[in-house]
Amino acid sequence: MSPLSILYRGPLSSCNYGCAYCPFAKRKESRAELARDRAALARFVAWVRAREAPVSILFTPWGEALVRRAYREAMVELSRLPHVRRVAAQTNLSFPAAEMLAAADPTRLALWCTYHPEWTDRGRFLARCRALSEAGVRYSVGMVGFRKFIPEIEAMRAALPAEVYLWVNAVKAEPYVEDDVRAIEAVDPLFRVNTVRHPSRGRACGAGETVISVDGDGDVRRCHFIRDEIIANLYDGTLDDALRPRRCPEAVCGCHIGYVHMDHLGLRPLFGEGLLERIPDGWPMSAAGADTLRAHARALTRGRALVVLSA
C-alpha cells in the first residue's frame, strides 16, 4: 500500500480575502471558535507525531490558515518529523513567511499558492514567491480561470521562474470558447481536465485507501466530497482497519483534489511526488513533455464539453 496522504480541514472558516465567487470564508470566528480550531489542530499534530507509519499531509482549510501562527508552527513541526514525507498547505501566500521558512525542513515543506489579482498585486505576490524559491521550498502557483483574467494568467506565467508550475482552475459556471481554453492550456497543460466534471460513480479511486479527508474532530471520510459517510476516527484506533479500496458513489467529480485520485484518469502517475503540491512529475519539462500532458487532458475530456462552447 502507498504511504497514506491526509487532507486535513479543521473548523477554521475565516479568510483575510473576500473573493465574491468563493464559497469559503464568509464568516469571522469568535475567540472561542478560534481556540477550538487551535485545539483540534494540536490534537491532530500530536496524532501524527505519535504515528510511526509514513504519512503526507495537505492542509485544505475553508479559509486562509497560514495567517494563523498555530498553523505555521504545525507546518514547521510536521516538516521535521522523520516519518512525514511531505507537509503542504493551500494558501493565498499573504502570511508572514520568514520565521516558518527559516525553521522548517525545506525538503519536505511544500505550498499550493493561489494568486488573486483582485486582492493583491502581481509584484507583491512574486516577491513572496521569490522568498519561497530562495528557501528551497517546492511550490505551485494557481489562479482562477475567469476569462477576464486570461491576460493576467499569461503575465503571471511570463513572470514566474520556469520551474514553478502555474495551474488554473476552471470557472465551471462561466462558459469558455475553444480559443479561451487553448490560451489557458498554453500556460497550464492540464487545464482542460478541470473544465469538466468527470463521471465517477462505480469508478475505482484512491480515496479511502491511500488518501483520506480528516476534520477537526478526527472523523475520517474518504474525501471532502462524500460528507455523509464517516469511515473511521483518527483517535479511536479504527483508521487502519478502515483503509481499503472503494468505488465512488457520486455521479461526477469536478474538483482537482478529488478526481486526481481516480484510477481511470491516470493523473496520479503524472503528478508523482508532486501530487500534494500540484506539480506534475518532471516539471519543468520540455515542449514535447508539455504537449504530452495536453494530449492526455484532451483525451480525458473528449466528447465531454460541459463547460467548453464552440467558438
DOLUMKOL-253246 format. One record per residue (C-alpha): residue number from 1; x, y, z. Coordinates in steps of 0.5 Angstrom, whole numbers, plus 500, padded with zeros to 3 digits. Layout:
N
<nr->NUM | xx->X | yy->Y | zz->Z>;
...
//
This chain:
311
<nr->1 | xx->500 | yy->500 | zz->500>;
<nr->2 | xx->502 | yy->507 | zz->498>;
<nr->3 | xx->504 | yy->512 | zz->504>;
<nr->4 | xx->498 | yy->515 | zz->507>;
<nr->5 | xx->496 | yy->522 | zz->505>;
<nr->6 | xx->492 | yy->526 | zz->509>;
<nr->7 | xx->488 | yy->532 | zz->507>;
<nr->8 | xx->486 | yy->536 | zz->514>;
<nr->9 | xx->481 | yy->541 | zz->514>;
<nr->10 | xx->479 | yy->544 | zz->521>;
<nr->11 | xx->474 | yy->548 | zz->524>;
<nr->12 | xx->477 | yy->555 | zz->521>;
<nr->13 | xx->473 | yy->558 | zz->516>;
<nr->14 | xx->476 | yy->565 | zz->516>;
<nr->15 | xx->480 | yy->569 | zz->511>;
<nr->16 | xx->483 | yy->575 | zz->510>;
<nr->17 | xx->481 | yy->576 | zz->503>;
<nr->18 | xx->474 | yy->576 | zz->501>;
<nr->19 | xx->473 | yy->574 | zz->494>;
<nr->20 | xx->466 | yy->574 | zz->492>;
<nr->21 | xx->466 | yy->568 | zz->488>;
<nr->22 | xx->469 | yy->564 | zz->494>;
<nr->23 | xx->464 | yy->559 | zz->498>;
<nr->24 | xx->469 | yy->559 | zz->503>;
<nr->25 | xx->471 | yy->564 | zz->509>;
<nr->26 | xx->464 | yy->568 | zz->509>;
<nr->27 | xx->465 | yy->569 | zz->517>;
<nr->28 | xx->469 | yy->571 | zz->522>;
<nr->29 | xx->470 | yy->567 | zz->528>;
<nr->30 | xx->470 | yy->569 | zz->535>;
<nr->31 | xx->476 | yy->568 | zz->540>;
<nr->32 | xx->472 | yy->561 | zz->543>;
<nr->33 | xx->472 | yy->558 | zz->536>;
<nr->34 | xx->479 | yy->560 | zz->534>;
<nr->35 | xx->481 | yy->557 | zz->541>;
<nr->36 | xx->477 | yy->551 | zz->539>;
<nr->37 | xx->481 | yy->550 | zz->532>;
<nr->38 | xx->488 | yy->551 | zz->535>;
<nr->39 | xx->486 | yy->545 | zz->540>;
<nr->40 | xx->484 | yy->541 | zz->534>;
<nr->41 | xx->490 | yy->542 | zz->530>;
<nr->42 | xx->494 | yy->541 | zz->536>;
<nr->43 | xx->491 | yy->534 | zz->537>;
<nr->44 | xx->492 | yy->533 | zz->530>;
<nr->45 | xx->499 | yy->534 | zz->530>;
<nr->46 | xx->500 | yy->530 | zz->537>;
<nr->47 | xx->497 | yy->524 | zz->533>;
<nr->48 | xx->502 | yy->525 | zz->527>;
<nr->49 | xx->508 | yy->526 | zz->532>;
<nr->50 | xx->506 | yy->519 | zz->535>;
<nr->51 | xx->504 | yy->515 | zz->529>;
<nr->52 | xx->510 | yy->511 | zz->526>;
<nr->53 | xx->508 | yy->510 | zz->519>;
<nr->54 | xx->510 | yy->514 | zz->513>;
<nr->55 | xx->505 | yy->520 | zz->512>;
<nr->56 | xx->504 | yy->526 | zz->508>;
<nr->57 | xx->499 | yy->532 | zz->510>;
<nr->58 | xx->496 | yy->537 | zz->506>;
<nr->59 | xx->492 | yy->543 | zz->510>;
<nr->60 | xx->486 | yy->545 | zz->506>;
<nr->61 | xx->482 | yy->550 | zz->510>;
<nr->62 | xx->476 | yy->553 | zz->509>;
<nr->63 | xx->479 | yy->560 | zz->509>;
<nr->64 | xx->487 | yy->562 | zz->510>;
<nr->65 | xx->490 | yy->558 | zz->515>;
<nr->66 | xx->497 | yy->561 | zz->515>;
<nr->67 | xx->496 | yy->568 | zz->517>;
<nr->68 | xx->495 | yy->564 | zz->524>;
<nr->69 | xx->501 | yy->562 | zz->528>;
<nr->70 | xx->499 | yy->556 | zz->530>;
<nr->71 | xx->499 | yy->553 | zz->523>;
<nr->72 | xx->505 | yy->556 | zz->521>;
<nr->73 | xx->508 | yy->552 | zz->528>;
<nr->74 | xx->505 | yy->546 | zz->526>;
<nr->75 | xx->508 | yy->546 | zz->519>;
<nr->76 | xx->515 | yy->547 | zz->522>;
<nr->77 | xx->514 | yy->541 | zz->527>;
<nr->78 | xx->511 | yy->537 | zz->522>;
<nr->79 | xx->516 | yy->538 | zz->517>;
<nr->80 | xx->521 | yy->536 | zz->522>;
<nr->81 | xx->518 | yy->529 | zz->524>;
<nr->82 | xx->522 | yy->524 | zz->520>;
<nr->83 | xx->516 | yy->520 | zz->518>;
<nr->84 | xx->513 | yy->526 | zz->515>;
<nr->85 | xx->514 | yy->525 | zz->508>;
<nr->86 | xx->511 | yy->532 | zz->506>;
<nr->87 | xx->507 | yy->537 | zz->509>;
<nr->88 | xx->504 | yy->542 | zz->505>;
<nr->89 | xx->498 | yy->547 | zz->505>;
<nr->90 | xx->493 | yy->551 | zz->501>;
<nr->91 | xx->495 | yy->559 | zz->502>;
<nr->92 | xx->494 | yy->566 | zz->499>;
<nr->93 | xx->501 | yy->567 | zz->501>;
<nr->94 | xx->499 | yy->573 | zz->505>;
<nr->95 | xx->502 | yy->571 | zz->511>;
<nr->96 | xx->509 | yy->573 | zz->515>;
<nr->97 | xx->513 | yy->567 | zz->512>;
<nr->98 | xx->520 | yy->569 | zz->514>;
<nr->99 | xx->520 | yy->565 | zz->521>;
<nr->100 | xx->517 | yy->559 | zz->518>;
<nr->101 | xx->521 | yy->558 | zz->512>;
<nr->102 | xx->528 | yy->559 | zz->517>;
<nr->103 | xx->525 | yy->554 | zz->522>;
<nr->104 | xx->522 | yy->548 | zz->517>;
<nr->105 | xx->525 | yy->543 | zz->513>;
<nr->106 | xx->525 | yy->546 | zz->506>;
<nr->107 | xx->526 | yy->539 | zz->503>;
<nr->108 | xx->519 | yy->537 | zz->506>;
<nr->109 | xx->515 | yy->543 | zz->506>;
<nr->110 | xx->511 | yy->545 | zz->500>;
<nr->111 | xx->506 | yy->550 | zz->499>;
<nr->112 | xx->500 | yy->551 | zz->494>;
<nr->113 | xx->499 | yy->558 | zz->493>;
<nr->114 | xx->494 | yy->562 | zz->490>;
<nr->115 | xx->494 | yy->569 | zz->486>;
<nr->116 | xx->488 | yy->573 | zz->487>;
<nr->117 | xx->490 | yy->579 | zz->483>;
<nr->118 | xx->483 | yy->583 | zz->486>;
<nr->119 | xx->486 | yy->582 | zz->493>;
<nr->120 | xx->494 | yy->583 | zz->492>;
<nr->121 | xx->498 | yy->586 | zz->486>;
<nr->122 | xx->503 | yy->582 | zz->482>;
<nr->123 | xx->509 | yy->585 | zz->484>;
<nr->124 | xx->508 | yy->583 | zz->492>;
<nr->125 | xx->506 | yy->576 | zz->490>;
<nr->126 | xx->512 | yy->575 | zz->486>;
<nr->127 | xx->516 | yy->578 | zz->492>;
<nr->128 | xx->513 | yy->572 | zz->496>;
<nr->129 | xx->515 | yy->567 | zz->491>;
<nr->130 | xx->522 | yy->569 | zz->491>;
<nr->131 | xx->522 | yy->568 | zz->498>;
<nr->132 | xx->520 | yy->561 | zz->497>;
<nr->133 | xx->525 | yy->560 | zz->492>;
<nr->134 | xx->531 | yy->562 | zz->496>;
<nr->135 | xx->529 | yy->558 | zz->502>;
<nr->136 | xx->529 | yy->552 | zz->497>;
<nr->137 | xx->521 | yy->550 | zz->498>;
<nr->138 | xx->517 | yy->547 | zz->493>;
<nr->139 | xx->511 | yy->551 | zz->491>;
<nr->140 | xx->506 | yy->551 | zz->485>;
<nr->141 | xx->502 | yy->558 | zz->484>;
<nr->142 | xx->495 | yy->558 | zz->482>;
<nr->143 | xx->490 | yy->562 | zz->479>;
<nr->144 | xx->482 | yy->562 | zz->478>;
<nr->145 | xx->481 | yy->562 | zz->471>;
<nr->146 | xx->476 | yy->568 | zz->469>;
<nr->147 | xx->476 | yy->570 | zz->462>;
<nr->148 | xx->477 | yy->577 | zz->464>;
<nr->149 | xx->484 | yy->574 | zz->468>;
<nr->150 | xx->487 | yy->571 | zz->462>;
<nr->151 | xx->492 | yy->577 | zz->460>;
<nr->152 | xx->494 | yy->577 | zz->468>;
<nr->153 | xx->495 | yy->569 | zz->468>;
<nr->154 | xx->499 | yy->570 | zz->462>;
<nr->155 | xx->503 | yy->575 | zz->465>;
<nr->156 | xx->504 | yy->571 | zz->471>;
<nr->157 | xx->507 | yy->566 | zz->467>;
<nr->158 | xx->512 | yy->570 | zz->464>;
<nr->159 | xx->514 | yy->573 | zz->471>;
<nr->160 | xx->515 | yy->566 | zz->475>;
<nr->161 | xx->521 | yy->562 | zz->474>;
<nr->162 | xx->520 | yy->557 | zz->469>;
<nr->163 | xx->521 | yy->551 | zz->475>;
<nr->164 | xx->514 | yy->554 | zz->478>;
<nr->165 | xx->508 | yy->550 | zz->476>;
<nr->166 | xx->502 | yy->555 | zz->474>;
<nr->167 | xx->496 | yy->552 | zz->475>;
<nr->168 | xx->489 | yy->555 | zz->473>;
<nr->169 | xx->482 | yy->552 | zz->476>;
<nr->170 | xx->476 | yy->553 | zz->471>;
<nr->171 | xx->470 | yy->557 | zz->473>;
<nr->172 | xx->465 | yy->552 | zz->471>;
<nr->173 | xx->459 | yy->557 | zz->472>;
<nr->174 | xx->463 | yy->561 | zz->466>;
<nr->175 | xx->463 | yy->558 | zz->459>;
<nr->176 | xx->469 | yy->558 | zz->455>;
<nr->177 | xx->470 | yy->558 | zz->448>;
<nr->178 | xx->476 | yy->554 | zz->445>;
<nr->179 | xx->480 | yy->560 | zz->444>;
<nr->180 | xx->480 | yy->561 | zz->451>;
<nr->181 | xx->482 | yy->554 | zz->453>;
<nr->182 | xx->487 | yy->554 | zz->448>;
<nr->183 | xx->490 | yy->560 | zz->451>;
<nr->184 | xx->490 | yy->558 | zz->458>;
<nr->185 | xx->492 | yy->551 | zz->457>;
<nr->186 | xx->499 | yy->554 | zz->454>;
<nr->187 | xx->500 | yy->556 | zz->461>;
<nr->188 | xx->497 | yy->550 | zz->464>;
<nr->189 | xx->498 | yy->544 | zz->460>;
<nr->190 | xx->493 | yy->540 | zz->465>;
<nr->191 | xx->487 | yy->546 | zz->465>;
<nr->192 | xx->483 | yy->542 | zz->460>;
<nr->193 | xx->482 | yy->537 | zz->465>;
<nr->194 | xx->479 | yy->542 | zz->470>;
<nr->195 | xx->474 | yy->544 | zz->465>;
<nr->196 | xx->469 | yy->538 | zz->466>;
<nr->197 | xx->466 | yy->534 | zz->472>;
<nr->198 | xx->469 | yy->527 | zz->471>;
<nr->199 | xx->464 | yy->521 | zz->471>;
<nr->200 | xx->466 | yy->518 | zz->478>;
<nr->201 | xx->460 | yy->513 | zz->480>;
<nr->202 | xx->463 | yy->506 | zz->481>;
<nr->203 | xx->470 | yy->508 | zz->479>;
<nr->204 | xx->476 | yy->506 | zz->483>;
<nr->205 | xx->479 | yy->512 | zz->487>;
<nr->206 | xx->485 | yy->512 | zz->492>;
<nr->207 | xx->480 | yy->516 | zz->497>;
<nr->208 | xx->479 | yy->512 | zz->503>;
<nr->209 | xx->485 | yy->507 | zz->502>;
<nr->210 | xx->491 | yy->512 | zz->500>;
<nr->211 | xx->488 | yy->519 | zz->502>;
<nr->212 | xx->483 | yy->521 | zz->507>;
<nr->213 | xx->480 | yy->527 | zz->509>;
<nr->214 | xx->480 | yy->529 | zz->516>;
<nr->215 | xx->476 | yy->534 | zz->520>;
<nr->216 | xx->477 | yy->538 | zz->527>;
<nr->217 | xx->474 | yy->532 | zz->531>;
<nr->218 | xx->478 | yy->527 | zz->528>;
<nr->219 | xx->473 | yy->524 | zz->524>;
<nr->220 | xx->475 | yy->521 | zz->517>;
<nr->221 | xx->472 | yy->521 | zz->511>;
<nr->222 | xx->474 | yy->518 | zz->504>;
<nr->223 | xx->474 | yy->525 | zz->501>;
<nr->224 | xx->472 | yy->532 | zz->502>;
<nr->225 | xx->466 | yy->531 | zz->498>;
<nr->226 | xx->463 | yy->525 | zz->501>;
<nr->227 | xx->460 | yy->528 | zz->507>;
<nr->228 | xx->455 | yy->523 | zz->510>;
<nr->229 | xx->460 | yy->517 | zz->510>;
<nr->230 | xx->465 | yy->517 | zz->516>;
<nr->231 | xx->469 | yy->511 | zz->515>;
<nr->232 | xx->474 | yy->512 | zz->522>;
<nr->233 | xx->476 | yy->517 | zz->527>;
<nr->234 | xx->484 | yy->518 | zz->528>;
<nr->235 | xx->483 | yy->518 | zz->535>;
<nr->236 | xx->480 | yy->511 | zz->537>;
<nr->237 | xx->484 | yy->507 | zz->533>;
<nr->238 | xx->480 | yy->505 | zz->528>;
<nr->239 | xx->483 | yy->508 | zz->522>;
<nr->240 | xx->488 | yy->503 | zz->519>;
<nr->241 | xx->482 | yy->497 | zz->519>;
<nr->242 | xx->478 | yy->502 | zz->515>;
<nr->243 | xx->483 | yy->504 | zz->509>;
<nr->244 | xx->481 | yy->499 | zz->503>;
<nr->245 | xx->480 | yy->500 | zz->496>;
<nr->246 | xx->473 | yy->503 | zz->495>;
<nr->247 | xx->468 | yy->505 | zz->489>;
<nr->248 | xx->466 | yy->512 | zz->488>;
<nr->249 | xx->458 | yy->513 | zz->490>;
<nr->250 | xx->458 | yy->520 | zz->487>;
<nr->251 | xx->456 | yy->521 | zz->480>;
<nr->252 | xx->461 | yy->526 | zz->478>;
<nr->253 | xx->468 | yy->529 | zz->481>;
<nr->254 | xx->470 | yy->536 | zz->479>;
<nr->255 | xx->475 | yy->538 | zz->484>;
<nr->256 | xx->482 | yy->537 | zz->483>;
<nr->257 | xx->484 | yy->535 | zz->490>;
<nr->258 | xx->478 | yy->529 | zz->489>;
<nr->259 | xx->479 | yy->527 | zz->481>;
<nr->260 | xx->486 | yy->527 | zz->482>;
<nr->261 | xx->486 | yy->520 | zz->486>;
<nr->262 | xx->481 | yy->517 | zz->481>;
<nr->263 | xx->485 | yy->511 | zz->478>;
<nr->264 | xx->482 | yy->511 | zz->471>;
<nr->265 | xx->484 | yy->518 | zz->470>;
<nr->266 | xx->491 | yy->517 | zz->470>;
<nr->267 | xx->493 | yy->523 | zz->474>;
<nr->268 | xx->497 | yy->521 | zz->480>;
<nr->269 | xx->503 | yy->518 | zz->476>;
<nr->270 | xx->503 | yy->525 | zz->472>;
<nr->271 | xx->504 | yy->528 | zz->479>;
<nr->272 | xx->508 | yy->523 | zz->482>;
<nr->273 | xx->512 | yy->526 | zz->488>;
<nr->274 | xx->509 | yy->533 | zz->487>;
<nr->275 | xx->502 | yy->531 | zz->488>;
<nr->276 | xx->500 | yy->534 | zz->494>;
<nr->277 | xx->503 | yy->541 | zz->492>;
<nr->278 | xx->500 | yy->540 | zz->485>;
<nr->279 | xx->506 | yy->540 | zz->481>;
<nr->280 | xx->507 | yy->535 | zz->475>;
<nr->281 | xx->513 | yy->530 | zz->476>;
<nr->282 | xx->519 | yy->532 | zz->472>;
<nr->283 | xx->517 | yy->540 | zz->472>;
<nr->284 | xx->519 | yy->544 | zz->469>;
<nr->285 | xx->519 | yy->540 | zz->462>;
<nr->286 | xx->521 | yy->540 | zz->455>;
<nr->287 | xx->516 | yy->543 | zz->450>;
<nr->288 | xx->515 | yy->536 | zz->448>;
<nr->289 | xx->513 | yy->534 | zz->455>;
<nr->290 | xx->508 | yy->539 | zz->456>;
<nr->291 | xx->505 | yy->537 | zz->449>;
<nr->292 | xx->504 | yy->530 | zz->452>;
<nr->293 | xx->500 | yy->533 | zz->458>;
<nr->294 | xx->496 | yy->537 | zz->454>;
<nr->295 | xx->494 | yy->531 | zz->450>;
<nr->296 | xx->493 | yy->527 | zz->456>;
<nr->297 | xx->488 | yy->532 | zz->458>;
<nr->298 | xx->485 | yy->533 | zz->451>;
<nr->299 | xx->484 | yy->525 | zz->451>;
<nr->300 | xx->480 | yy->525 | zz->458>;
<nr->301 | xx->475 | yy->531 | zz->456>;
<nr->302 | xx->474 | yy->529 | zz->449>;
<nr->303 | xx->466 | yy->529 | zz->448>;
<nr->304 | xx->465 | yy->532 | zz->455>;
<nr->305 | xx->465 | yy->539 | zz->453>;
<nr->306 | xx->461 | yy->541 | zz->460>;
<nr->307 | xx->464 | yy->548 | zz->460>;
<nr->308 | xx->467 | yy->549 | zz->453>;
<nr->309 | xx->463 | yy->552 | zz->448>;
<nr->310 | xx->464 | yy->552 | zz->441>;
<nr->311 | xx->468 | yy->558 | zz->438>;
//
